[in-house]
C-alpha cells in the first residue's frame, strides 16, 4: 500500500487552533486576576484605617497567598503553552 502524497497547499488555521489561542488568553486573564486578588488581599491591611476591618482582612492572608500562588501557577502554565514548539 503506497503512502499518501505530500500536501501541496499550506495549512490554514482551523477552528481548533483558534480555540487554542482563546484558551491561552483566558488562562492569561485568570493568571492576572488571581495575582491582583492575591496582592490586594495581602497589601490591603496596610491601607485600611479601621482597626477592626484591618484585623479581619489580615486574618485572611492565607487566602491572599493562595490566590497569589495560583495566579503564578496559571502564569507558568500560560508561558509553557505559548513557548512550546508548534508543529
BAMAR-547957 format. One record per residue: residue in one letter; chain; y, z, x of N, C-alpha, C in turn. Coordinates in Angstrom, 3 decimals, m for minus. Layout:
N
+-----+-------+----------+----------+----------+----------+----------+----------+----------+----------+----------+
! res ! chain !      n_v !      n_w !      n_u !     ca_v !     ca_w !     ca_u !      c_v !      c_w !      c_u !
+-----+-------+----------+----------+----------+----------+----------+----------+----------+----------+----------+
!   A !     A !        Y !        Z !        X !        Y !        Z !        X !        Y !        Z !        X !
...
+-----+-------+----------+----------+----------+----------+----------+----------+----------+----------+----------+
//
This chain:
87
+-----+-------+----------+----------+----------+----------+----------+----------+----------+----------+----------+
! res ! chain !      n_v !      n_w !      n_u !     ca_v !     ca_w !     ca_u !      c_v !      c_w !      c_u !
+-----+-------+----------+----------+----------+----------+----------+----------+----------+----------+----------+
!   X !     A !   m1.170 !    0.000 !    0.847 !    0.000 !    0.000 !    0.000 !    1.234 !    0.000 !    0.893 !
!   X !     A !    2.124 !   m0.991 !    0.777 !    3.308 !   m1.066 !    1.646 !    4.377 !   m0.061 !    1.212 !
!   X !     A !    5.227 !    0.279 !    2.166 !    6.339 !    1.189 !    1.895 !    7.438 !    0.465 !    1.134 !
!   X !     A !    8.220 !    1.177 !    0.332 !    9.331 !    0.519 !   m0.378 !   10.407 !    0.082 !    0.604 !
!   X !     A !   11.185 !   m0.901 !    0.186 !   12.239 !   m1.427 !    1.047 !   13.377 !   m0.424 !    1.191 !
!   X !     A !   14.102 !   m0.559 !    2.301 !   15.247 !    0.300 !    2.567 !   16.373 !   m0.048 !    1.595 !
!   X !     A !   17.118 !    0.952 !    1.089 !   18.205 !    0.639 !    0.151 !   19.289 !   m0.191 !    0.825 !
!   X !     A !   19.868 !   m1.104 !    0.056 !   20.882 !   m1.998 !    0.616 !   22.298 !   m1.541 !    0.295 !
!   X !     A !   22.511 !   m0.734 !   m0.731 !   23.846 !   m0.278 !   m1.081 !   23.992 !    1.200 !   m0.722 !
!   X !     A !   25.202 !    1.662 !   m0.458 !   25.399 !    3.074 !   m0.095 !   25.151 !    3.995 !   m1.286 !
!   X !     A !   24.807 !    5.209 !   m0.972 !   24.574 !    6.192 !   m2.020 !   25.901 !    6.573 !   m2.670 !
!   X !     A !   25.892 !    6.666 !   m3.970 !   27.089 !    7.085 !   m4.700 !   26.915 !    8.534 !   m5.121 !
!   X !     A !   28.015 !    9.263 !   m5.267 !   27.880 !   10.652 !   m5.703 !   27.285 !   10.741 !   m7.100 !
!   X !     A !   26.365 !   11.619 !   m7.274 !   25.719 !   11.795 !   m8.570 !   26.268 !   13.048 !   m9.239 !
!   X !     A !   25.824 !   13.275 !  m10.451 !   26.268 !   14.460 !  m11.168 !   25.835 !   15.728 !  m10.458 !
!   X !     A !   24.653 !   15.708 !   m9.829 !   24.165 !   16.921 !   m9.166 !   25.031 !   17.288 !   m7.964 !
!   X !     A !   25.544 !   16.288 !   m7.226 !   26.414 !   16.621 !   m6.094 !   27.770 !   17.129 !   m6.581 !
!   X !     A !   28.252 !   16.601 !   m7.709 !   29.498 !   17.108 !   m8.279 !   29.308 !   18.533 !   m8.780 !
!   X !     A !   28.147 !   18.807 !   m9.360 !   27.866 !   20.161 !   m9.837 !   27.770 !   21.116 !   m8.657 !
!   X !     A !   27.284 !   20.620 !   m7.517 !   27.204 !   21.462 !   m6.334 !   28.576 !   21.874 !   m5.847 !
!   X !     A !   29.525 !   20.960 !   m5.867 !   30.872 !   21.325 !   m5.432 !   31.523 !   22.274 !   m6.433 !
!   X !     A !   31.221 !   22.120 !   m7.711 !   31.756 !   23.031 !   m8.715 !   31.171 !   24.426 !   m8.506 !
!   X !     A !   29.886 !   24.492 !   m8.212 !   29.252 !   25.786 !   m7.957 !   29.826 !   26.421 !   m6.697 !
!   X !     A !   30.132 !   25.599 !   m5.695 !   30.735 !   26.124 !   m4.467 !   32.115 !   26.708 !   m4.753 !
!   X !     A !   32.903 !   26.011 !   m5.566 !   34.242 !   26.503 !   m5.904 !   34.165 !   27.805 !   m6.699 !
!   X !     A !   33.192 !   27.891 !   m7.604 !   33.040 !   29.119 !   m8.380 !   32.619 !   30.281 !   m7.479 !
!   X !     A !   31.779 !   30.007 !   m6.491 !   31.362 !   31.049 !   m5.564 !   32.544 !   31.535 !   m4.731 !
!   X !     A !   33.398 !   30.613 !   m4.314 !   34.597 !   30.994 !   m3.574 !   35.534 !   31.830 !   m4.453 !
!   X !     A !   35.675 !   31.464 !   m5.719 !   36.508 !   32.228 !   m6.639 !   35.961 !   33.647 !   m6.807 !
!   X !     A !   34.645 !   33.777 !   m6.952 !   34.037 !   35.104 !   m7.060 !   34.300 !   35.927 !   m5.810 !
!   X !     A !   34.204 !   35.289 !   m4.648 !   34.428 !   35.999 !   m3.389 !   35.858 !   36.517 !   m3.309 !
!   X !     A !   36.808 !   35.671 !   m3.630 !   38.217 !   36.061 !   m3.538 !   38.541 !   37.168 !   m4.541 !
!   X !     A !   38.058 !   37.032 !   m5.762 !   38.344 !   38.048 !   m6.777 !   37.719 !   39.397 !   m6.426 !
!   X !     A !   36.476 !   39.382 !   m5.946 !   35.831 !   40.644 !   m5.573 !   36.553 !   41.311 !   m4.411 !
!   X !     A !   36.992 !   40.525 !   m3.444 !   37.724 !   41.110 !   m2.315 !   39.046 !   41.706 !   m2.797 !
!   X !     A !   39.764 !   41.006 !   m3.661 !   41.027 !   41.542 !   m4.185 !   40.808 !   42.812 !   m5.006 !
!   X !     A !   39.773 !   42.829 !   m5.826 !   39.488 !   44.027 !   m6.625 !   39.126 !   45.187 !   m5.708 !
!   X !     A !   38.278 !   44.930 !   m4.721 !   37.888 !   45.987 !   m3.796 !   39.068 !   46.541 !   m3.024 !
!   X !     A !   39.903 !   45.661 !   m2.521 !   41.083 !   46.124 !   m1.787 !   42.062 !   46.847 !   m2.712 !
!   X !     A !   42.180 !   46.372 !   m3.940 !   43.067 !   47.029 !   m4.895 !   42.623 !   48.448 !   m5.205 !
!   X !     A !   41.329 !   48.642 !   m5.380 !   40.821 !   49.983 !   m5.676 !   40.950 !   50.893 !   m4.460 !
!   X !     A !   40.752 !   50.351 !   m3.273 !   40.816 !   51.180 !   m2.070 !   42.245 !   51.527 !   m1.658 !
!   X !     A !   43.187 !   50.635 !   m1.906 !   44.564 !   50.841 !   m1.440 !   45.447 !   51.491 !   m2.507 !
!   X !     A !   45.112 !   51.325 !   m3.769 !   46.000 !   51.794 !   m4.846 !   46.265 !   53.297 !   m4.853 !
!   X !     A !   45.356 !   54.183 !   m4.425 !   45.713 !   55.612 !   m4.455 !   46.930 !   55.954 !   m3.596 !
!   X !     A !   47.233 !   55.157 !   m2.600 !   48.394 !   55.423 !   m1.752 !   49.708 !   55.051 !   m2.424 !
!   X !     A !   49.662 !   54.255 !   m3.479 !   50.872 !   53.813 !   m4.155 !   51.072 !   54.458 !   m5.521 !
!   X !     A !   50.075 !   55.187 !   m6.013 !   50.174 !   55.850 !   m7.316 !   50.903 !   57.178 !   m7.134 !
!   X !     A !   51.900 !   57.433 !   m7.962 !   52.700 !   58.646 !   m7.803 !   52.118 !   59.849 !   m8.545 !
!   X !     A !   51.407 !   59.622 !   m9.622 !   50.833 !   60.719 !  m10.397 !   49.624 !   61.308 !   m9.657 !
!   X !     A !   49.648 !   62.602 !   m9.348 !   48.530 !   63.198 !   m8.606 !   47.204 !   63.145 !   m9.358 !
!   X !     A !   47.250 !   63.299 !  m10.687 !   46.015 !   63.236 !  m11.462 !   45.378 !   61.858 !  m11.409 !
!   X !     A !   46.195 !   60.856 !  m11.639 !   45.690 !   59.479 !  m11.604 !   45.269 !   59.091 !  m10.190 !
!   X !     A !   45.996 !   59.567 !   m9.219 !   45.672 !   59.279 !   m7.826 !   44.285 !   59.839 !   m7.485 !
!   X !     A !   43.980 !   61.031 !   m7.972 !   42.670 !   61.623 !   m7.730 !   41.551 !   60.859 !   m8.404 !
!   X !     A !   41.812 !   60.387 !   m9.628 !   40.796 !   59.633 !  m10.363 !   40.475 !   58.333 !   m9.628 !
!   X !     A !   41.507 !   57.620 !   m9.207 !   41.288 !   56.341 !   m8.519 !   40.665 !   56.581 !   m7.141 !
!   X !     A !   41.048 !   57.671 !   m6.479 !   40.484 !   57.964 !   m5.164 !   39.001 !   58.287 !   m5.256 !
!   X !     A !   38.576 !   58.869 !   m6.372 !   37.163 !   59.179 !   m6.545 !   36.327 !   57.932 !   m6.792 !
!   X !     A !   36.943 !   56.840 !   m7.160 !   36.208 !   55.601 !   m7.400 !   36.216 !   54.690 !   m6.179 !
!   X !     A !   36.383 !   55.262 !   m5.001 !   36.416 !   54.442 !   m3.788 !   35.074 !   53.768 !   m3.521 !
!   X !     A !   33.988 !   54.352 !   m4.001 !   32.676 !   53.722 !   m3.829 !   32.634 !   52.361 !   m4.532 !
!   X !     A !   33.254 !   52.293 !   m5.699 !   33.329 !   51.028 !   m6.429 !   34.138 !   50.006 !   m5.632 !
!   X !     A !   35.225 !   50.453 !   m5.013 !   36.045 !   49.558 !   m4.201 !   35.286 !   49.020 !   m3.006 !
!   X !     A !   34.546 !   49.896 !   m2.331 !   33.755 !   49.438 !   m1.183 !   32.666 !   48.465 !   m1.616 !
!   X !     A !   32.040 !   48.750 !   m2.766 !   31.003 !   47.849 !   m3.265 !   31.589 !   46.471 !   m3.569 !
!   X !     A !   32.729 !   46.442 !   m4.239 !   33.360 !   45.156 !   m4.566 !   33.778 !   44.413 !   m3.303 !
!   X !     A !   34.271 !   45.151 !   m2.310 !   34.681 !   44.517 !   m1.062 !   33.481 !   43.915 !   m0.327 !
!   X !     A !   32.395 !   44.658 !   m0.237 !   31.190 !   44.148 !    0.437 !   30.594 !   42.978 !   m0.346 !
!   X !     A !   30.608 !   43.072 !   m1.672 !   30.099 !   41.979 !   m2.491 !   30.942 !   40.718 !   m2.303 !
!   X !     A !   32.258 !   40.875 !   m2.257 !   33.130 !   39.727 !   m2.030 !   32.907 !   39.096 !   m0.671 !
!   X !     A !   32.710 !   39.919 !    0.356 !   32.423 !   39.387 !    1.689 !   31.089 !   38.658 !    1.687 !
!   X !     A !   30.116 !   39.209 !    0.973 !   28.814 !   38.530 !    0.864 !   28.923 !   37.179 !    0.184 !
!   X !     A !   29.702 !   37.127 !   m0.906 !   29.934 !   35.842 !   m1.572 !   30.647 !   34.869 !   m0.636 !
!   X !     A !   31.574 !   35.365 !    0.160 !   32.274 !   34.507 !    1.114 !   31.341 !   33.950 !    2.177 !
!   X !     A !   30.430 !   34.772 !    2.649 !   29.441 !   34.297 !    3.640 !   28.523 !   33.257 !    3.005 !
!   X !     A !   28.105 !   33.498 !    1.764 !   27.260 !   32.514 !    1.075 !   28.004 !   31.199 !    0.881 !
!   X !     A !   29.295 !   31.282 !    0.551 !   30.097 !   30.064 !    0.401 !   30.198 !   29.320 !    1.730 !
!   X !     A !   30.447 !   30.054 !    2.810 !   30.562 !   29.421 !    4.130 !   29.250 !   28.753 !    4.526 !
!   X !     A !   28.140 !   29.401 !    4.223 !   26.843 !   28.798 !    4.564 !   26.609 !   27.526 !    3.762 !
!   X !     A !   27.021 !   27.523 !    2.490 !   26.850 !   26.325 !    1.665 !   27.712 !   25.173 !    2.165 !
!   X !     A !   28.951 !   25.477 !    2.521 !   29.888 !   24.433 !    2.921 !   29.541 !   23.894 !    4.309 !
!   X !     A !   29.121 !   24.752 !    5.197 !   28.869 !   24.334 !    6.585 !   27.469 !   23.804 !    6.824 !
!   X !     A !   26.600 !   23.832 !    5.826 !   25.243 !   23.321 !    6.035 !   25.287 !   21.797 !    6.217 !
!   X !     A !   24.369 !   21.266 !    6.987 !   24.362 !   19.812 !    7.182 !   23.950 !   19.094 !    5.891 !
!   X !     A !   24.684 !   18.073 !    5.568 !   24.400 !   17.276 !    4.359 !   23.415 !   16.161 !    4.706 !
!   X !     A !   22.478 !   15.903 !    3.807 !   21.514 !   14.812 !    4.078 !   22.142 !   13.443 !    3.967 !
+-----+-------+----------+----------+----------+----------+----------+----------+----------+----------+----------+
//
